């Protein structure tokens, strides 16, 4: 594989985020004085391999997101497209917007605003040098039980389980093939798939893992914003001491 393979990132950001409460779409909720989306795009744009970031925005907010992102300086080109009715469609719209010469694609949730740029770069390098698909993972710290109704069926061996983060990275050809399968597959089956790595698994692709990062947690509920503020405070303190 060559080190000159062009890399782009897609940020599906069209979800409402109802669990955060009423208001603007989740990606536009503030964290540390800037929307979640701004933090997420900045981290991707600062990764040395990433030349282009495509944001899939809510259909009714495309121009709003364009104006928002235009106010910042990025280390990569940033464009905004209309997202779809769900995450998978938003990623598909982002894929369709990529230039033909992009060979590696990162997919990153705007709801993981503080994932470090070093993590994005590590994922991109892994795909470029040795894999068709790569995901960052972290070990589970809680005991995990399989439950039917309200009854425990069994306790799972957590030593073999991992929680998955983003950005996830793919050879573009592999990700495009996976989305083409999803476009014609049984909608009920596709509805059970929650990330792009799972799509690749369904078409028989091999997905490798690398260590994730504590900061790459997902903002789902209001308390997660408090955790994000704590991480930002620590980052700023570390930066002041550097």
N, C-alpha and C positions, 0 to 999 in steps of 0.2 A: 504494500500500500504506500502511496506517496503522501508526503507531508503537505502537499499543496492542494489537497482536496478541499473545495470550498464548503464552508459550514454556515448554516443559518439556523435560527431558532424561531419556533412558533409559540406564542402565548395565547392559549384559549382563555378569553376574558369576558365572555358573553353571559355568564351565569348571574342570577340575581342574588344568590347568597341569603336566602330567607332566614336561615338559622342565626344570622347576625342581627336580625331585626329589620324593621321597615326602614326604607331610605334608598339611597343611590345603590347601583349594582355593587356587588362585593369588591370588585377590582378597583373601584373608585373610593372605597372607604379610606379615611385617613389613618396613617400610622406614623408617628414621629414627625408630623408636619407635611407629609406627602402621601398621596394615594398608594395603596398596596401595589398597584400596577407600575408605578414609577420605580419603586424599589426593585421589583422583579425585572423590569426591562434594564435597569442600570446594571444589575448583577450580570445579566447575559451579555450586555454590550461591552462590559469590561473584561470578559473572557477573551484572551488573545486570539483564539481560533474563530470566534463568531464575527462575521462580517455584516450580517443582516438579521434584524429581528422583525418578525411579522406578528402584529397583534390582531387577534380576532375579537372585535368589540361587539357589544350589543347592537343590533341592527338600528335601533333608534338613537344610538349615541355615538355613531362613527365619527361625526364631525366634532363632537365634544371631546372625544378621546384624541383625535388628531390635533386639536388646538392645545389640549393639555400637554401632550408629548412634545409639541413644537417649542414649548417654553424651556426645554432642557437641552443641554449639550450631551451627546452620546458618543461612545467610542465606536459605534457601528451605525449603519443605515437603519432607520426605523420606519416602517410603513404600517398602515392600519387598514384592515379589511373588515367587512361585515361578517360576524360569526353566524353560527347555525342555531338550530333549536336545542341542541345539546352539545356536550363537549366533543363527541366524536365528529359531528358535523363541523364544528368550529375548527378543529384540527384539519379536516379535509379541505375546508376553504383556505386555510393557511398554506397547505401543501400546493393547492392549485395556483397560489399567488407567487410561488418561488420561481426564480429564474432557472432556466434549464440546466445551467452549469453547477447548481448546488448538489453536492453528493452526500453530505452528512446533515442530518436534521436533528436538532434538539427540540423537545416538547416540554414546556415548563408551565406549571400552574401559577397564575397570578396570585392565587391564594397561598403560595409559599414565597412571600416577598423577600425573606431574608436569607434564602439559600445563597451561599457565598459564590462569587465568580470562580473561585478555585475549584469548586465542585463541578460547575458547568464545564470548565476546561478539562478536568479529569475524565468526565464522561465523553467529551469530544475526542480526546486523545485515545481513549480505549477503543472507540468505534473505528477511528482512523487506523490504528495499528494492529487490532487483533480480533474484532468482533463485528457482527452484523447488528447487534443491539446491546445496549448497556443501561443498567438502572442502578441508582444509588440505594442502598438499603441500610437499615439499622436493626440490631437485635431487639427482640421483645423482652421487656423487663417484667411484665405481668404474667401470671399464670393464665393460660388460655383454655377454655372449656367449650366443647361442642354441646349446644343446647337445642332440644326440640321442645317447643312449647315452653314450659317452665322447668323442664327436667334435664339434668346433666346427662349426656350420653357417654361422653368420655373426656378425659383431660389430654390435651395435645402436648406433644414433646416440643417445647418452645425452642430447644437448642437447634432445631431444624427450620424454624420459622423466622421470617424477617418482615419488618414493616418497610414498605416501598415509598420512596420519595421521588421528586423531580428536581432538576431536569433529567428526562430520559433521552437517550441518544440512539439514533438509528442510521443505517445506510438508507438513503432516500428510496432506493429501489425496493428495499424490504418493507419499509413503512407504506409506500404507495401500494404495494401488492396486498398488504394487510387491510388497508382501507378499501381497496377494490373488492376484497372478499366481503367486508362488512356491509358494503352497499347493496349486495345481492343476497346476503344470508338471511336466515329467519330472524325477523325483528325481535322476537322474544329472546332468542339466544344472544343477539347483539346487546340487548338492554341489560344483560347481566355483566357485561364487560366494562370495567371501570377505568382502565388505562390503556395506553397504546402498546405497552409491552405485552399485555394479555392478548391483544389483537394479533401480534406477531407470533405468540405462542400457538394461537388457534390455527395458523397456517403452517405450523411445523418449524418455525424459526427458533434459533437458539439465542437465548438472552443470558448475558453474563452480568455479574454484580460487582460493584465496588463499594467501599465503605461510604455511607452517607454522612450527614452533618447535623448536629443538634439544631442549628439555626434553620434548617430546611423543613421545619414543622409546618403543618397546614393550619391556616386561620379558618376556623369553622364557626366558632361561637365568640361572644364578647370577651370572655376571659382570655382567649388566645391573643387578643389585641394587647392586653396587659403584659403577657409574656413577651410579645414583640417589642413593646416599649422597654422592657428590661434588657433585652438583647441589644437594642439600639443604644441605650445608656452605657452599657459595657463597651460597645464598639467605640463610642465617642471618647470614653475615658482611655481606652487603649490607644486610640489615635493621638490623644493629647500627650500621652506619656512617650510616644514613639519619637 
